[in-house]
Amino acid sequence: MYDPIVEPYPKSHQQYPDSYWAKSIEKFPETTSLVNDIQADIAIIGAGYTGLSSAYHLAKKYGKSVVVIEANDPGWGCSGRNAGFVLPGTGRLSLLDMEQKWGRETAQSVFQEYMESIDTVNDFIEQGNIDCDKTPGGYLKLAHKRAKVEGLRKQAEKLSERYGESVKFVCSQEVNNAFLKSANMFGGIYFDKSFAVNPMKLVLGYYQMATEAGVKVFSNSPVINWQQKTNHHCLYTQNGRVTAEKVIIATNGYTGSKMHPLIANRHFPVLSSIIVTRPLKISELATIQLKAGLMAMDTRRMKYYYRLLPDNRILFGGRGAINGKKANNPINKKRLAQGLKNTFPVLDKIDIDHFWSGWVSASCDNYPRINHSEDKSIHYSMGYCGSGLAFSTLAGKRLAQNICEPESLPNLPFWQSQLPKFPFSQFRRVGLSAYYALASLRD
Ligand SMILES: Cc1cc2nc3c(=O)[nH]c(=O)nc-3n(C[C@H](O)[C@H](O)[C@H](O)COP(=O)(O)OP(=O)(O)OC[C@H]3O[C@@H](n4cnc5c(N)ncnc54)[C@H](O)[C@@H]3O)c2cc1C
């Protein structure tokens, strides 16, 4: 599998992974690659949620000429292979962590931003009439040990006091009555605004809306070289070149090792993996009683996340391999199957029909940045730490605003600094291995 730490860019003409989502698409859009030299106001690298959302807003709202250059096909990165949880958040800092770090007022504004990220996904779905199997169901963060329950209860109390009724604590009995039956879950925090989608249908919807707004999207055209001139940038692909005044880097976890010095060593691509089971039998469904549309995640350091799919399969995700070479090693699939069994023992030995992985972008201080170069000609948004479906959609809109009407941006920490560099970045994977070993012991 492509490895962004080792390789400079993803090679072209790579298939979508053998995912449940790719299988659900009857006909992918026909795309073309870049075969000549073109000019645009803004060139965007990467056709996932970030790139397509910013392209759409730049073209539709601000009338800019926009070209998106994608190494493979739209949604080939994380956007077409995630779990489809539309969550009110990003990064790894909770709102309470943020209160401690930046104060209550800023945390309140971040909360508003998270709510707006969900609204922005909804706006896309409504305006583009995107049929992405949207299923309301809410998000449940579950204690995987009794010792975690009290912490969650306190968090829920504070969150609902400060951020409204959309957040509540549910005890283990309520979890069992209303959400899922598992002897190994002990209570949790429930957010009712979240919903589930088919992420591939969503990103293809963004693609269609962007192209209808006049954006030119070129597939199978990795940027292999970048030259900055006095007033413009030249991005080179195998068979063509884009010249643009401004460039947006929207490559997140798929950002190759030599993309641009502005972001070098400022994030850490980490693999997250998913298994999807065969459809459950009625008896199995009756045993686990997992509520349709519910998105669940546990409190492990190495979190498991899961949901019931519309055709009664279970999607179950968690950490992946340490590097691209080992991504498809069956041991990763086995680890997830074991996690599924621990959560729902009745599903021991259930057939797994799909297994795939994708690169998430971890930032050193656990939250993303939307920022730009000193001369404001290069913009980027990355570091969502595996929680970027809703936030990247909003980030795309914010990138467009930052270019066209920067005064309209909310004043939040996401824009106030660059992503920090990882110290000893060449040892990131050694650190990750050690972290995984320690975390699995403590979990
Ligand atoms: C297994 C998994 C499950 C996840 N589940 C969830 C979830 O349920 N909810 C949630 O909120 N988040 C989830 N995420 C994270 C979420 O999917 C991402 O945060 C989000 O999709 C990021 O979108 P993006 O557009 O920034 O990047 P991507 O969708 O990754 O797009 C980047 C694109 O850049 C392209 N690219 C890279 N280099 C070049 C180059 N040199 N030239 C041209 N193109 C290039 C790539 O081909 C890629 O298509 C999950 C991630 C994974 C891997």
The ligand as an SDF file (V2000), in Angstrom:
LIG
                    3D

 53 58  0  0  0  0  0  0  0  0999 V2000
  -10.4810    3.8580    8.1560 C   0  0  0  0  0  0  0  0  0  0  0  0
  -10.8680    5.3000    8.4170 C   0  0  0  0  0  0  0  0  0  0  0  0
  -12.0520    5.5930    9.0650 C   0  0  0  0  0  0  0  0  0  0  0  0
  -12.4050    6.9160    9.3080 C   0  0  0  0  0  0  0  0  0  0  0  0
  -13.6380    7.1800    9.8510 N   0  0  0  0  0  0  0  0  0  0  0  0
  -14.0280    8.4500   10.0310 C   0  0  0  0  0  0  0  0  0  0  0  0
  -15.3410    8.7360   10.4980 C   0  0  0  0  0  0  0  0  0  0  0  0
  -16.1730    7.8520   10.6300 O   0  0  0  0  0  0  0  0  0  0  0  0
  -15.6670   10.0230   10.7690 N   0  0  0  0  0  0  0  0  0  0  0  0
  -14.7660   11.0360   10.5970 C   0  0  0  0  0  0  0  0  0  0  0  0
  -15.0830   12.1850   10.9370 O   0  0  0  0  0  0  0  0  0  0  0  0
  -13.5440   10.8000   10.0600 N   0  0  0  0  0  0  0  0  0  0  0  0
  -13.1640    9.5370    9.7580 C   0  0  0  0  0  0  0  0  0  0  0  0
  -11.9520    9.2900    9.1700 N   0  0  0  0  0  0  0  0  0  0  0  0
  -11.1290   10.4340    8.7530 C   0  0  0  0  0  0  0  0  0  0  0  0
  -11.7020   11.1460    7.5110 C   0  0  0  0  0  0  0  0  0  0  0  0
  -12.0010   10.1930    6.5180 O   0  0  0  0  0  0  0  0  0  0  0  0
  -10.6840   12.1740    6.9820 C   0  0  0  0  0  0  0  0  0  0  0  0
  -10.3740   13.0870    8.0130 O   0  0  0  0  0  0  0  0  0  0  0  0
  -11.2070   12.9590    5.7960 C   0  0  0  0  0  0  0  0  0  0  0  0
  -11.7220   12.1170    4.7970 O   0  0  0  0  0  0  0  0  0  0  0  0
  -10.0640   13.7950    5.2160 C   0  0  0  0  0  0  0  0  0  0  0  0
  -10.4650   14.2900    3.9690 O   0  0  0  0  0  0  0  0  0  0  0  0
   -9.4370   15.0510    3.0570 P   0  0  0  0  0  0  0  0  0  0  0  0
  -10.1520   15.5300    1.8710 O   0  0  0  0  0  0  0  0  0  0  0  0
   -8.7060   16.0850    3.8370 O   0  0  0  0  0  0  0  0  0  0  0  0
   -8.3310   13.9650    2.6680 O   0  0  0  0  0  0  0  0  0  0  0  0
   -8.4570   12.6650    1.7400 P   0  0  0  0  0  0  0  0  0  0  0  0
   -9.8490   12.2500    1.5310 O   0  0  0  0  0  0  0  0  0  0  0  0
   -7.5240   11.6570    2.2880 O   0  0  0  0  0  0  0  0  0  0  0  0
   -7.9440   13.1620    0.3150 O   0  0  0  0  0  0  0  0  0  0  0  0
   -6.5990   13.4490    0.0430 C   0  0  0  0  0  0  0  0  0  0  0  0
   -6.3780   13.1880   -1.4500 C   0  0  0  0  0  0  0  0  0  0  0  0
   -5.1250   13.7720   -1.8270 O   0  0  0  0  0  0  0  0  0  0  0  0
   -4.6350   13.0250   -2.9160 C   0  0  0  0  0  0  0  0  0  0  0  0
   -3.2100   13.2940   -3.0910 N   0  0  0  0  0  0  0  0  0  0  0  0
   -2.1950   13.0890   -2.2010 C   0  0  0  0  0  0  0  0  0  0  0  0
   -1.0250   13.4770   -2.7490 N   0  0  0  0  0  0  0  0  0  0  0  0
   -1.2950   13.9400   -3.9900 C   0  0  0  0  0  0  0  0  0  0  0  0
   -0.4870   14.4770   -5.0370 C   0  0  0  0  0  0  0  0  0  0  0  0
    0.8620   14.5990   -4.9360 N   0  0  0  0  0  0  0  0  0  0  0  0
   -1.0880   14.8640   -6.1910 N   0  0  0  0  0  0  0  0  0  0  0  0
   -2.4480   14.7580   -6.3280 C   0  0  0  0  0  0  0  0  0  0  0  0
   -3.2550   14.2470   -5.3630 N   0  0  0  0  0  0  0  0  0  0  0  0
   -2.6850   13.8430   -4.2140 C   0  0  0  0  0  0  0  0  0  0  0  0
   -4.9270   11.5810   -2.5100 C   0  0  0  0  0  0  0  0  0  0  0  0
   -4.9440   10.7350   -3.6340 O   0  0  0  0  0  0  0  0  0  0  0  0
   -6.2810   11.7050   -1.7930 C   0  0  0  0  0  0  0  0  0  0  0  0
   -7.3620   11.3330   -2.6320 O   0  0  0  0  0  0  0  0  0  0  0  0
  -11.5500    7.9830    8.9060 C   0  0  0  0  0  0  0  0  0  0  0  0
  -10.3570    7.6790    8.2420 C   0  0  0  0  0  0  0  0  0  0  0  0
  -10.0200    6.3430    7.9740 C   0  0  0  0  0  0  0  0  0  0  0  0
   -8.7600    6.0340    7.2320 C   0  0  0  0  0  0  0  0  0  0  0  0
  1  2  1  0
  2  3  1  0
  2 52  2  0
  3  4  2  0
  4  5  1  0
  4 50  1  0
  5  6  2  0
  6  7  1  0
  6 13  1  0
  7  8  2  0
  7  9  1  0
  9 10  1  0
 10 11  2  0
 10 12  1  0
 12 13  2  0
 13 14  1  0
 14 15  1  0
 14 50  1  0
 15 16  1  0
 16 17  1  0
 16 18  1  0
 18 19  1  0
 18 20  1  0
 20 21  1  0
 20 22  1  0
 22 23  1  0
 23 24  1  0
 24 25  2  0
 24 26  1  0
 24 27  1  0
 27 28  1  0
 28 29  2  0
 28 30  1  0
 28 31  1  0
 31 32  1  0
 32 33  1  0
 33 34  1  0
 33 48  1  0
 34 35  1  0
 35 36  1  0
 35 46  1  0
 36 37  1  0
 36 45  1  0
 37 38  2  0
 38 39  1  0
 39 40  1  0
 39 45  2  0
 40 41  1  0
 40 42  2  0
 42 43  1  0
 43 44  2  0
 44 45  1  0
 46 47  1  0
 46 48  1  0
 48 49  1  0
 50 51  2  0
 51 52  1  0
 52 53  1  0
M  END
$$$$
